[in-house]
Amino acid sequence: MKIAILLIVAYILGAIPNGIWIGKVFFNTDIREHGSGNIGTTNTFRVLGKIPGAMVMVLDILKGTLATLLPILFNINHISPIIFGMCAVIGHTFSVFDHFHGGKAVATSAGMLLALHPFLFVCAFLFELTFTYLTSMVSLASMISFPLITILIFMNHDLPLGIIGVILSIFIIVRHIGNIKRILNGDENLMPFGILYKHMHKN
């Protein structure tokens, strides 16, 4: 019963739609009706600005971290924290607070990694930052970063998390199908910084 309750709590944590709630409470704006319509960091940044975008990113990461740490906090040793982290990822993607819609699970997955391997989380963050700067596209940066960090997980000999990394990498790519089409068509939304943005802006 204790485990079942905590798994539900992990899902609820992941399901919290920070982008929607921050937009509505502080800006009287439903970010689902603007930009890409996504509730995550990138669209919040694009629609509401840098500070709200940063807030959503931090909160979405932390909910994945907290959910993953639940079995440790409540002294449950016979079930992997990965399962609780994945409940948060599922909650974020299929949120009960958003008619079972949601975000693309990038930040919440990173939060799970933060709880399990802080050093690899730093590596993932640096990958994301670097490729976002190079391409000016968070979507492309995420699709590159997830497989790379999965390789590092396998190199760290963490087979269970590596398998989850493969699953999440595929899932992230599938969730970004629309972005892939826009990238191939040359009309993907660019973040207002980075090398590609500067090149396009200059032209």
C-alpha positions as CSV (number, residue, x, y, z in Angstrom):
1,M,0.0,0.0,0.0
2,K,2.8,2.4,0.9
3,I,4.6,1.7,-2.4
4,A,1.3,2.2,-4.4
5,I,0.6,5.5,-2.7
6,L,4.2,6.8,-3.4
7,L,3.9,5.7,-7.0
8,I,0.8,7.7,-7.3
9,V,2.5,10.7,-5.6
10,A,5.4,10.4,-8.1
11,Y,2.9,10.5,-11.0
12,I,1.1,13.5,-9.4
13,L,4.4,15.3,-9.0
14,G,5.3,14.7,-12.6
15,A,1.8,15.8,-13.7
16,I,2.0,19.3,-12.2
17,P,1.8,21.5,-15.3
18,N,4.2,24.3,-14.1
19,G,4.1,26.1,-17.5
20,I,0.3,26.3,-17.5
21,W,-0.1,27.3,-13.9
22,I,2.7,30.0,-14.0
23,G,1.3,31.4,-17.2
24,K,-2.3,31.6,-15.9
25,V,-1.5,32.8,-12.3
26,F,1.1,35.4,-13.0
27,F,0.5,36.4,-16.7
28,N,-3.2,35.6,-17.3
29,T,-1.9,33.6,-20.3
30,D,-2.5,30.0,-21.3
31,I,0.7,29.1,-23.1
32,R,-1.0,26.2,-24.8
33,E,-2.7,28.9,-27.0
34,H,0.6,30.5,-28.0
35,G,3.8,29.6,-29.8
36,S,4.2,25.8,-30.2
37,G,1.4,25.1,-27.7
38,N,3.8,23.0,-25.6
39,I,3.8,23.5,-21.8
40,G,7.5,23.1,-21.3
41,T,10.5,25.4,-20.8
42,T,11.1,26.3,-24.5
43,N,7.6,27.5,-25.2
44,T,7.3,29.2,-21.8
45,F,10.5,31.1,-22.6
46,R,9.2,32.0,-26.0
47,V,5.8,33.2,-24.8
48,L,6.4,34.5,-21.3
49,G,10.1,35.4,-21.2
50,K,13.4,34.3,-19.7
51,I,12.5,34.3,-16.0
52,P,9.2,32.3,-16.3
53,G,11.0,30.0,-18.7
54,A,13.8,29.4,-16.2
55,M,11.3,28.9,-13.4
56,V,9.5,26.2,-15.4
57,M,12.7,24.5,-16.3
58,V,13.9,24.4,-12.6
59,L,10.5,23.2,-11.4
60,D,10.1,20.5,-14.0
61,I,13.6,19.2,-13.2
62,L,12.9,19.2,-9.5
63,K,9.7,17.3,-9.7
64,G,11.5,14.5,-11.5
65,T,14.2,14.6,-8.9
66,L,11.8,14.6,-5.9
67,A,9.8,11.8,-7.4
68,T,12.9,9.7,-8.0
69,L,14.0,10.2,-4.4
70,L,10.7,9.2,-2.8
71,P,11.7,5.6,-2.1
72,I,14.9,6.8,-0.5
73,L,13.1,9.4,1.6
74,F,10.6,6.8,2.8
75,N,13.1,4.0,3.3
76,I,11.9,1.7,0.5
77,N,14.8,-0.5,-0.5
78,H,13.2,-3.2,-2.6
79,I,12.1,-1.2,-5.5
80,S,14.3,0.9,-7.8
81,P,14.0,4.7,-7.7
82,I,14.0,4.6,-11.5
83,I,10.4,3.3,-11.4
84,F,9.3,6.3,-9.4
85,G,11.2,8.6,-11.7
86,M,9.5,7.1,-14.7
87,C,6.1,7.6,-13.0
88,A,7.0,11.3,-12.9
89,V,8.0,11.3,-16.6
90,I,4.7,9.6,-17.5
91,G,2.8,12.1,-15.4
92,H,4.6,15.0,-17.1
93,T,3.8,13.6,-20.5
94,F,0.2,12.5,-19.8
95,S,-0.9,14.9,-17.1
96,V,-4.2,14.4,-15.3
97,F,-4.2,18.2,-14.9
98,D,-4.1,18.7,-18.7
99,H,-6.6,16.2,-20.0
100,F,-3.8,13.6,-20.2
101,H,-1.7,15.8,-22.5
102,G,1.6,17.3,-21.4
103,G,5.2,18.2,-22.2
104,K,8.0,16.3,-24.0
105,A,9.6,15.0,-20.7
106,V,13.0,16.5,-21.3
107,A,13.4,18.4,-18.1
108,T,11.6,15.8,-15.9
109,S,13.8,13.1,-17.3
110,A,16.8,15.2,-16.5
111,G,15.5,15.6,-13.0
112,M,15.4,11.8,-12.6
113,L,19.1,11.7,-13.8
114,L,20.0,14.4,-11.2
115,A,18.7,12.2,-8.4
116,L,20.5,9.1,-9.7
117,H,23.8,10.5,-11.1
118,P,24.4,14.2,-10.4
119,F,27.6,14.2,-12.5
120,L,25.9,12.8,-15.5
121,F,23.2,15.4,-15.0
122,V,25.8,18.1,-15.3
123,C,27.1,16.4,-18.4
124,A,23.6,16.3,-19.9
125,F,23.1,20.0,-19.0
126,L,26.3,20.9,-20.8
127,F,25.4,18.8,-23.8
128,E,22.0,20.6,-24.0
129,L,23.5,24.0,-23.5
130,T,26.3,23.4,-26.1
131,F,24.0,22.0,-28.8
132,T,21.4,24.7,-28.2
133,Y,24.1,27.3,-28.7
134,L,25.3,25.7,-31.8
135,T,21.9,25.1,-33.4
136,S,19.7,27.7,-31.7
137,M,17.1,24.8,-31.5
138,V,16.3,23.3,-28.1
139,S,14.4,20.5,-29.9
140,L,17.5,19.4,-31.9
141,A,19.8,19.8,-28.9
142,S,17.5,17.5,-26.8
143,M,17.4,14.8,-29.5
144,I,21.2,14.9,-29.7
145,S,21.9,15.1,-26.0
146,F,19.7,12.2,-24.9
147,P,21.5,9.5,-26.9
148,L,24.8,10.9,-25.9
149,I,24.1,10.9,-22.2
150,T,22.7,7.3,-22.7
151,I,26.1,6.3,-24.0
152,L,27.7,7.8,-21.0
153,I,25.3,5.9,-18.7
154,F,26.3,2.6,-20.3
155,M,29.9,3.5,-20.0
156,N,29.2,4.0,-16.3
157,H,28.0,0.4,-16.2
158,D,24.4,1.3,-15.1
159,L,22.5,-1.2,-17.3
160,P,19.0,-0.6,-15.9
161,L,19.3,3.2,-16.3
162,G,20.9,2.7,-19.7
163,I,17.9,0.8,-20.9
164,I,15.7,3.5,-19.6
165,G,17.9,6.0,-21.4
166,V,17.4,4.2,-24.7
167,I,13.6,4.1,-24.2
168,L,13.6,7.8,-23.3
169,S,15.8,8.7,-26.3
170,I,13.4,7.0,-28.6
171,F,10.4,8.5,-26.8
172,I,11.9,12.0,-27.0
173,I,12.5,11.7,-30.7
174,V,9.0,10.5,-31.3
175,R,7.6,13.4,-29.3
176,H,9.6,15.7,-31.5
177,I,8.3,14.4,-34.8
178,G,6.7,17.7,-35.6
179,N,10.0,19.5,-34.8
180,I,11.9,17.1,-37.1
181,K,9.6,18.0,-39.9
182,R,10.0,21.7,-39.3
183,I,13.8,21.3,-39.1
184,L,13.9,19.4,-42.5
185,N,11.6,22.1,-44.0
186,G,13.8,24.9,-42.6
187,D,11.1,26.6,-40.6
188,E,11.8,25.3,-37.0
189,N,11.4,28.0,-34.4
190,L,14.8,29.3,-33.3
191,M,15.7,30.5,-29.8
192,P,16.9,34.1,-29.8
193,F,20.5,33.2,-29.2
194,G,23.2,30.9,-30.5
195,I,25.2,30.6,-33.7
196,L,22.5,29.7,-36.1
197,Y,20.2,32.5,-34.8
198,K,23.0,35.1,-35.2
199,H,23.7,33.8,-38.7
200,M,20.0,34.0,-39.8
201,H,19.6,37.4,-38.1
202,K,22.6,38.8,-39.8
203,N,21.3,37.7,-43.2
